[in-house]
Amino acid sequence: MNESSYFLPYQARWIKDDSEIKIFEKSRRIGATFAQSYEDVRDLLKNRYDVYFSSADESAAREYILYCEKWVRLLKAICEPQGMVVIDKEKDIKGYVIEFANKCRICALSSNPKRFRSKGGKVVLDEFAWHDDQEGMWAAAEPTTTWGAPLRILSTYNGQGNLYFKFIDDIKTGKSDWSLHTTTIYNAVDEGLLDKIKKRPTTQEEREKWIADKKRRVRLEDKWLQEYCCIPVDESTALLTYEMIAACESAKALAVPVTGDLYVGMDIGRRKDLTVIWAVERLGHALYTRHYQVLEKAPFRHQRDALYSILRHPNMRRACIDSTGLGMQMAEEAQSAFGKYRVEGITFTPAVKEDLAVGLVPYFQDKAIEVPEDYLIREDLHSVRKVVTAAGNVRYDVARTEEQAHADRFWALALAVHAAGSKVSGSYCVASRPARRESAIVQGF
């Protein structure tokens, strides 16, 4: 069989690599399992050992067996596909099985570790990062290859707190000599994936548009990075998790008239960064979004008009404006127009950013803030990470991406919350009231 007519370059490289242990760090749906199924049928015909394949769910195991059956027909191998059968009666272990004339079998099993106990042969762990018990699976599956059979691991990422991430990190840091193959969706498209999908040569413009459309459909940045770009995302470093944000989202956040005190935050940009104006209303101990405006590449006069419009609101009590760099003049002019006690300029430094970021967290933890239900807002709020530098310093920031800019929405909301005053969970803020004025009725008595 002419392998080059069936496989793209990255698939061919994987098949030709006969390392004892190899790992495929991959994007979703690029044909990695398809290539693996060919390698397994080919190896089984050449060698006398069984193949034990395990994926995260039964449907994936069934798809793998269908791929194997395709190669069996093309290679004209003599075999007997048996469907779902009992592999071990004593332990009630079932799986999809193909048995060949040389008495070797391909067995597609579930991700339960006990399926590998007392087995010997080649092991393929598909979508390993998504197995429920990776430690248990590895402990049961690795000894299966003791007598010289190879071991294969293929997966997309599922965060950093798992064994799959540890395996790849060890390879990249030189602690392990296992063979590593990495193919992102960008790599796959560059090597002909879209041509194969379209069944014709595609242009660079078509390929770029196809990837952009796919990314737009995925919507969540973290999912795009993990599922398609081979970049593991550590949710534990996110200052605000998706779960925390979702609990505070409302589709009606901006549709309610203002009756309480209003507090404003403004993060200023001009060319790359956005300008965002965010206003929250305090009702009791909770804050509710009442105004949210994004200005992209807007002239400063338009930004000033938008800011002054909300600052003139009769319920506006205090505003905090980003006065770093470009924002200095805007903050000074707003102070001059509305009073320095009502408008405060905030210069962003690492320490100030930490105060702003940490001050925002309790509101989301206690579900004491309401934000609009919007994809871009959600991604911006989730994008800020707590990063510890090599010197041991804590930094709150985000890597710039095409859509997120520089977490401008996050910082605008943090400034608005800062303007409203810090929230202390479970306690009350006490302030002195103005001096009581004497009534005219009792004057002179």
C-alpha positions as CSV (number, residue, x, y, z in Angstrom):
1,M,0.0,0.0,0.0
2,N,1.3,3.5,-0.9
3,E,1.2,5.2,2.6
4,S,1.8,8.7,1.1
5,S,-1.6,8.7,-0.6
6,Y,-3.4,8.2,2.7
7,F,-1.5,10.2,5.2
8,L,-0.4,13.9,5.6
9,P,3.2,14.6,6.5
10,Y,2.7,14.8,10.2
11,Q,0.7,11.5,10.2
12,A,3.5,9.9,8.2
13,R,6.2,11.1,10.6
14,W,4.2,9.5,13.5
15,I,3.8,6.2,11.7
16,K,7.5,6.0,10.7
17,D,8.7,6.6,14.3
18,D,9.3,3.2,15.8
19,S,10.3,4.5,19.3
20,E,9.5,2.3,22.2
21,I,7.4,5.1,23.8
22,K,6.1,8.1,21.8
23,I,3.5,10.8,22.7
24,F,1.4,12.8,20.2
25,E,0.7,16.3,21.6
26,K,-2.1,17.2,19.2
27,S,-5.0,19.3,18.0
28,R,-8.5,17.9,17.8
29,R,-9.6,16.2,14.6
30,I,-6.4,16.1,12.7
31,G,-6.4,12.3,12.1
32,A,-4.0,11.2,14.8
33,T,-6.1,8.2,15.8
34,F,-6.7,7.4,12.2
35,A,-2.9,7.2,11.7
36,Q,-2.5,5.2,14.9
37,S,-5.0,2.6,13.8
38,Y,-3.0,2.0,10.6
39,E,0.2,1.6,12.6
40,D,-1.5,-0.9,14.9
41,V,-2.9,-3.1,12.1
42,R,0.5,-3.0,10.3
43,D,2.4,-3.9,13.5
44,L,0.0,-6.7,14.4
45,L,0.5,-8.3,11.0
46,K,4.3,-8.1,11.4
47,N,4.6,-9.0,15.1
48,R,3.0,-11.5,17.4
49,Y,1.6,-9.3,20.1
50,D,-1.9,-8.1,20.9
51,V,-2.9,-4.4,20.8
52,Y,-4.8,-2.9,23.6
53,F,-6.4,0.5,22.8
54,S,-8.1,2.7,25.4
55,S,-9.9,6.0,24.9
56,A,-11.9,8.2,27.2
57,D,-15.3,6.8,26.1
58,E,-16.9,3.9,24.2
59,S,-17.8,5.9,21.1
60,A,-14.1,6.7,20.5
61,A,-13.2,3.0,20.9
62,R,-15.8,2.1,18.3
63,E,-14.5,4.7,15.9
64,Y,-11.0,3.3,16.3
65,I,-12.2,-0.2,15.5
66,L,-13.9,1.1,12.3
67,Y,-10.6,2.7,11.2
68,C,-8.8,-0.6,11.9
69,E,-11.4,-2.5,9.8
70,K,-10.7,-0.1,6.9
71,W,-6.9,-0.9,7.0
72,V,-7.7,-4.6,7.3
73,R,-9.6,-4.5,4.0
74,L,-6.9,-2.4,2.3
75,L,-4.1,-4.7,3.5
76,K,-6.2,-7.7,2.6
77,A,-5.5,-9.2,6.0
78,I,-7.3,-12.4,7.1
79,C,-9.2,-11.5,10.3
80,E,-12.5,-11.8,12.1
81,P,-14.1,-8.6,13.5
82,Q,-16.0,-9.8,16.5
83,G,-17.7,-6.6,17.6
84,M,-18.3,-6.1,21.4
85,V,-17.2,-9.3,23.2
86,V,-16.3,-10.5,26.7
87,I,-12.5,-10.4,26.9
88,D,-12.2,-11.6,30.5
89,K,-15.2,-13.5,31.9
90,E,-13.9,-13.6,35.4
91,K,-13.6,-9.8,35.6
92,D,-16.5,-9.1,33.2
93,I,-14.2,-7.1,30.9
94,K,-15.8,-6.3,27.5
95,G,-14.4,-4.5,24.4
96,Y,-14.4,-4.3,20.7
97,V,-12.2,-7.0,19.2
98,I,-10.6,-7.9,15.8
99,E,-8.8,-11.3,15.8
100,F,-6.3,-12.0,13.0
101,A,-5.2,-15.3,11.4
102,N,-1.9,-15.2,13.5
103,K,-4.2,-15.3,16.6
104,C,-3.2,-11.8,17.6
105,R,-6.0,-9.4,18.5
106,I,-6.8,-5.7,18.5
107,C,-8.9,-4.9,21.6
108,A,-10.5,-1.5,22.1
109,L,-11.3,-1.1,25.8
110,S,-12.8,1.5,28.1
111,S,-10.7,3.8,30.3
112,N,-11.2,1.6,33.4
113,P,-7.7,0.7,34.6
114,K,-8.7,-2.8,35.6
115,R,-9.1,-3.6,31.8
116,F,-5.3,-3.8,31.5
117,R,-4.6,-6.1,34.4
118,S,-3.1,-9.4,33.4
119,K,-2.7,-8.3,29.8
120,G,0.4,-8.3,27.7
121,G,1.1,-6.4,24.4
122,K,1.1,-3.0,22.7
123,V,-0.7,-0.2,24.6
124,V,-2.4,2.8,23.0
125,L,-3.8,5.4,25.3
126,D,-6.0,7.7,23.3
127,E,-7.1,11.2,24.7
128,F,-5.1,10.2,27.8
129,A,-5.5,13.7,29.4
130,W,-9.3,13.1,29.6
131,H,-9.2,9.7,31.3
132,D,-10.8,9.8,34.7
133,D,-8.0,8.0,36.5
134,Q,-4.7,8.7,34.7
135,E,-2.5,7.5,37.6
136,G,-4.5,4.2,37.9
137,M,-4.6,3.7,34.2
138,W,-0.8,4.2,33.9
139,A,-0.1,1.9,36.8
140,A,-2.2,-0.8,35.1
141,A,-1.2,-0.2,31.4
142,E,2.5,0.4,31.5
143,P,3.5,-3.1,32.7
144,T,1.5,-4.5,29.8
145,T,4.4,-3.6,27.5
146,T,7.1,-5.2,29.7
147,W,8.0,-7.9,27.1
148,G,9.1,-5.4,24.5
149,A,5.9,-4.1,23.0
150,P,5.6,-0.4,22.3
151,L,3.5,2.2,24.1
152,R,1.6,5.1,22.5
153,I,0.0,8.1,24.1
154,L,-2.2,10.6,22.1
155,S,-4.2,13.5,23.5
156,T,-5.2,17.1,23.5
157,Y,-4.6,19.0,26.7
158,N,-6.9,19.1,29.7
159,G,-5.2,21.7,31.9
160,Q,-1.9,21.2,33.7
161,G,-2.8,19.3,36.8
162,N,-2.5,15.8,35.3
163,L,-0.1,13.0,34.3
164,Y,-0.3,13.7,30.6
165,F,1.0,17.3,31.1
166,K,3.7,15.9,33.4
167,F,4.9,13.4,30.8
168,I,5.2,16.2,28.1
169,D,6.8,18.6,30.5
170,D,9.4,16.0,31.4
171,I,10.3,15.6,27.7
172,K,10.5,19.3,27.1
173,T,12.7,19.9,30.1
174,G,15.0,17.0,29.3
175,K,14.0,14.7,32.2
176,S,12.6,12.1,29.7
177,D,13.9,10.7,26.4
178,W,10.5,9.6,25.1
179,S,9.7,10.7,21.5
180,L,7.3,13.7,21.3
181,H,5.3,14.7,18.2
182,T,3.5,18.1,18.3
183,T,0.9,19.1,15.7
184,T,-1.4,22.2,16.2
185,I,-4.3,23.0,14.0
186,Y,-2.0,25.6,12.3
187,N,0.6,22.9,11.6
188,A,-2.0,20.5,10.3
189,V,-3.5,23.0,7.9
190,D,0.0,24.1,6.7
191,E,0.7,20.4,5.9
192,G,-2.5,19.8,3.9
193,L,-5.4,19.2,6.3
194,L,-7.8,21.7,4.6
195,D,-6.8,20.5,1.2
196,K,-7.8,17.0,2.3
197,I,-11.1,18.2,3.7
198,K,-11.9,20.2,0.6
199,K,-10.5,17.5,-1.7
200,R,-8.6,20.2,-3.7
201,P,-5.6,22.6,-3.2
202,T,-6.6,25.6,-1.1
203,T,-5.1,29.1,-1.1
204,Q,-3.4,30.8,1.9
205,E,-6.3,33.1,2.2
206,E,-8.8,30.2,2.3
207,R,-6.7,28.5,5.0
208,E,-6.5,31.6,7.1
209,K,-10.2,32.2,6.8
210,W,-11.0,28.6,7.7
211,I,-8.9,28.8,10.9
212,A,-10.4,32.2,11.8
213,D,-13.9,30.8,11.4
214,K,-13.2,27.8,13.5
215,K,-11.7,29.9,16.2
216,R,-14.8,32.1,16.2
217,R,-17.0,29.1,16.5
218,V,-15.1,27.7,19.5
219,R,-15.5,31.1,21.2
220,L,-13.8,30.3,24.5
221,E,-10.1,31.3,24.3
222,D,-9.1,28.6,26.8
223,K,-10.8,25.9,24.7
224,W,-9.2,27.1,21.5
225,L,-5.7,27.0,23.1
226,Q,-6.1,23.6,24.6
227,E,-8.2,21.8,21.9
228,Y,-6.4,23.2,18.9
229,C,-3.2,24.9,19.8
230,C,-1.5,22.4,22.1
231,I,-1.3,25.0,24.9
232,P,-2.4,23.7,28.3
233,V,-4.3,26.3,30.4
234,D,-4.0,26.2,34.1
235,E,-7.4,27.2,35.4
236,S,-6.0,27.4,38.9
237,T,-4.0,30.5,38.0
238,A,-7.1,32.4,36.7
239,L,-8.1,35.1,39.1
240,L,-11.7,34.7,38.2
241,T,-12.8,31.2,37.0
242,Y,-15.5,30.7,34.4
243,E,-17.7,29.2,37.2
244,M,-17.3,32.4,39.3
245,I,-18.1,34.7,36.3
246,A,-21.1,32.7,35.1
247,A,-22.7,32.9,38.6
248,C,-22.6,36.7,38.3
249,E,-23.8,37.1,34.7
250,S,-27.2,38.6,33.8
251,A,-28.8,39.2,30.5
252,K,-30.7,42.2,32.0
253,A,-27.8,43.9,33.8
254,L,-28.0,47.1,31.7
255,A,-31.7,47.3,31.4
256,V,-32.5,48.5,34.9
257,P,-32.9,52.2,35.8
258,V,-30.4,53.7,38.3
259,T,-31.8,54.4,41.7
260,G,-28.8,54.0,44.0
261,D,-25.3,55.5,44.0
262,L,-23.3,55.2,40.8
263,Y,-19.5,54.5,40.6
264,V,-17.4,54.7,37.4
265,G,-14.2,53.1,36.2
266,M,-12.4,53.9,32.9
267,D,-9.5,52.1,31.3
268,I,-8.0,54.2,28.5
269,G,-6.5,53.1,25.2
270,R,-6.0,54.6,21.8
271,R,-4.5,52.4,19.1
272,K,-4.1,48.8,20.2
273,D,-5.9,48.8,23.6
274,L,-9.6,49.5,24.0
275,T,-11.1,52.3,26.0
276,V,-13.7,50.9,28.3
277,I,-16.1,52.8,30.6
278,W,-17.9,50.7,33.2
279,A,-20.4,52.0,35.8
280,V,-21.8,50.1,38.7
281,E,-24.7,50.9,41.0
282,R,-24.4,50.0,44.7
283,L,-27.6,48.5,46.2
284,G,-26.9,47.4,49.8
285,H,-23.6,45.4,49.7
286,A,-23.9,44.4,46.0
287,L,-22.8,46.1,42.8
288,Y,-24.8,46.0,39.6
289,T,-23.6,47.0,36.1
290,R,-25.6,49.9,34.8
291,H,-23.4,51.3,32.0
292,Y,-20.8,49.5,29.9
293,Q,-19.2,51.1,26.8
294,V,-16.3,50.1,24.6
295,L,-14.5,52.6,22.4
296,E,-12.1,51.2,19.8
297,K,-9.5,53.6,18.3
298,A,-11.8,56.5,19.2
299,P,-10.4,60.1,19.2
300,F,-9.8,61.5,22.7
301,R,-12.5,64.1,22.2
302,H,-15.0,61.2,21.6
303,Q,-13.7,59.4,24.7
304,R,-14.1,62.5,26.8
305,D,-17.6,63.1,25.6
306,A,-18.6,59.5,26.5
307,L,-17.0,59.8,29.9
308,Y,-18.5,63.2,30.8
309,S,-21.9,61.9,29.8
310,I,-21.9,59.3,32.6
311,L,-20.1,61.6,35.0
312,R,-23.0,64.1,34.7
313,H,-25.5,61.5,35.9
314,P,-27.1,62.9,39.1
315,N,-26.4,59.7,41.0
316,M,-22.7,59.6,40.1
317,R,-20.6,59.6,43.3
318,R,-17.1,58.8,42.4
319,A,-15.0,57.8,39.3
320,C,-11.5,56.2,39.0
321,I,-9.7,56.8,35.7
322,D,-6.6,55.1,34.4
323,S,-4.1,57.9,34.4
324,T,-1.2,55.9,33.1
325,G,0.5,57.4,30.0
326,L,-2.3,58.4,27.6
327,G,-4.9,58.6,30.4
328,M,-3.1,61.4,32.4
329,Q,-4.6,64.3,30.6
330,M,-8.1,62.7,30.5
331,A,-8.0,62.2,34.3
332,E,-6.7,65.7,35.0
333,E,-9.4,67.3,32.8
334,A,-12.1,65.3,34.4
335,Q,-10.9,66.3,37.9
336,S,-11.0,69.9,36.8
337,A,-14.5,69.6,35.4
338,F,-16.1,67.5,38.2
339,G,-13.9,68.0,41.2
340,K,-10.8,66.1,42.4
341,Y,-12.9,64.5,45.2
342,R,-15.3,62.9,42.8
343,V,-12.7,61.9,40.2
344,E,-9.5,60.1,41.0
345,G,-6.6,59.3,38.6
346,I,-5.1,55.9,39.1
347,T,-1.6,55.2,37.8
348,F,-1.1,51.5,37.1
349,T,1.9,50.0,38.8
350,P,2.3,46.3,39.8
351,A,1.3,47.1,43.3
352,V,-1.8,49.1,42.2
353,K,-2.8,46.3,39.8
354,E,-2.6,43.8,42.6
355,D,-4.8,46.0,44.8
356,L,-7.4,46.4,42.0
357,A,-7.4,42.7,41.1
358,V,-7.6,41.4,44.6
359,G,-10.4,43.9,45.4
360,L,-12.5,42.5,42.6
361,V,-12.4,38.9,43.7
362,P,-14.6,38.9,46.8
363,Y,-17.5,40.3,44.9
364,F,-17.4,37.3,42.5
365,Q,-16.7,34.9,45.3
366,D,-19.8,36.1,47.2
367,K,-21.9,36.6,44.1
368,A,-22.3,40.2,45.1
369,I,-21.8,41.7,41.6
370,E,-23.8,41.5,38.4
371,V,-22.1,41.8,35.0
372,P,-23.6,41.6,31.4
373,E,-23.9,38.1,29.9
374,D,-21.4,38.7,27.1
375,Y,-18.7,36.5,25.5
376,L,-16.0,39.2,25.3
377,I,-16.6,40.4,28.8
378,R,-16.4,36.8,30.1
379,E,-13.1,36.1,28.3
380,D,-11.6,39.4,29.5
381,L,-12.6,38.8,33.1
382,H,-11.2,35.3,32.9
383,S,-8.0,36.3,31.1
384,V,-6.2,37.8,34.1
385,R,-3.8,35.4,35.7
386,K,-1.8,35.5,39.0
387,V,1.8,35.1,37.8
388,V,4.7,34.6,40.2
389,T,8.0,35.9,38.6
390,A,11.4,34.2,39.0
391,A,12.2,36.8,41.7
392,G,9.1,35.7,43.7
393,N,7.1,38.8,42.9
394,V,3.3,38.4,42.2
395,R,2.0,40.0,39.0
396,Y,-1.6,40.2,37.8
397,D,-1.7,40.4,34.0
398,V,-2.6,38.7,30.8
399,A,-0.9,37.8,27.6
400,R,-2.2,40.0,24.8
401,T,-4.4,38.2,22.3
402,E,-6.0,39.3,19.1
403,E,-9.5,39.6,20.6
404,Q,-8.8,40.4,24.3
405,A,-6.4,43.3,23.8
406,H,-5.1,43.8,27.3
407,A,-7.9,42.8,29.7
408,D,-9.3,46.4,29.3
409,R,-12.8,45.3,30.4
410,F,-11.4,43.7,33.5
411,W,-9.4,46.8,34.6
412,A,-12.4,49.1,33.9
413,L,-14.6,47.0,36.1
414,A,-11.9,46.8,38.8
415,L,-11.6,50.6,38.7
416,A,-15.3,51.0,39.1
417,V,-15.3,48.6,42.1
418,H,-12.4,50.5,43.6
419,A,-14.4,53.7,43.2
420,A,-17.3,52.1,45.1
421,G,-15.0,51.2,48.0
422,S,-13.6,47.9,49.1
423,K,-15.9,45.1,50.1
424,V,-15.3,43.4,53.4
425,S,-17.2,40.1,53.6
426,G,-19.3,39.6,56.7
427,S,-18.6,43.1,58.1
428,Y,-20.0,46.6,57.7
429,C,-18.3,49.9,56.9
430,V,-19.1,52.6,59.4
431,A,-18.8,56.3,58.5
432,S,-19.6,59.4,60.5
433,R,-22.7,61.3,59.4
434,P,-22.7,65.1,58.9
435,A,-23.2,67.3,61.9
436,R,-26.9,67.7,62.8
437,R,-28.1,71.2,61.9
438,E,-30.4,73.0,64.3
439,S,-34.0,73.5,63.2
440,A,-35.0,77.1,62.8
441,I,-37.9,76.5,65.2
442,V,-35.6,76.0,68.2
443,Q,-33.0,78.6,67.3
444,G,-32.3,81.0,70.2
445,F,-33.6,78.6,72.9
